[in-house]
Amino acid sequence: MTFDVGPGAKAQRLHRDDKNFHVDHEDQTATGYRTGSDVMMAFMVPGVKTTPENGATLAVPGSHLWGSDRPPKLDEAVAAEMDVTDCLVMLGGLYHAGGANITETERRLLHGMFFTRGYHRQEENAYLANSTEEVLSWSPAAQKIMGFELSSPNIGFVNFQLPLQYMRGEGVGEAFGDFDPSQEKS
Ligand SMILES: [Fe+2]
């Protein structure tokens, strides 16, 4: 999604993007980060140079390690100033907010790519937002990353077919019933 923030836009409040997935964050400030404790990751790519004036994203460094009981404060946040070709990479547990745009004329364009684990629903319902013709016209990599395949072993099948087999109108194949690649073949 692209965020196009014009002059006068107010700042968002600090938040964690993984709130949609009801993550119960444990305090990892003493232990260090436990790999796998996040359920999503985001890549924020600026379309223009972002500044504290035009609404650069505010982020609280280290807050991905905080327990659910610690609220963020605005004075802990720093502005992620970026040039075009930079990228802000955030785990879903990082507190951040879109900054206010206090300029008269600048539009702050920021492209966000958000990824979640395959066993969670996507925030936007990509299955309704895109027609079969559109999805079939995409590259295999785009189809995969947009969720039009299984999350192994068995999340996301349709009529006991892989989503793309279904969309292409193929019949039920040998895979009927279980797509688990670790399954012993009979
Ligand atoms: Fe956010």
Boltz pocket constraint, residues with backbone or C-beta under 6 A from the ligand:
constraints:
  - pocket:
      binder: B
      contacts: [[A, 15], [A, 16], [A, 17], [A, 96], [A, 97]]
      max_distance: 6.0
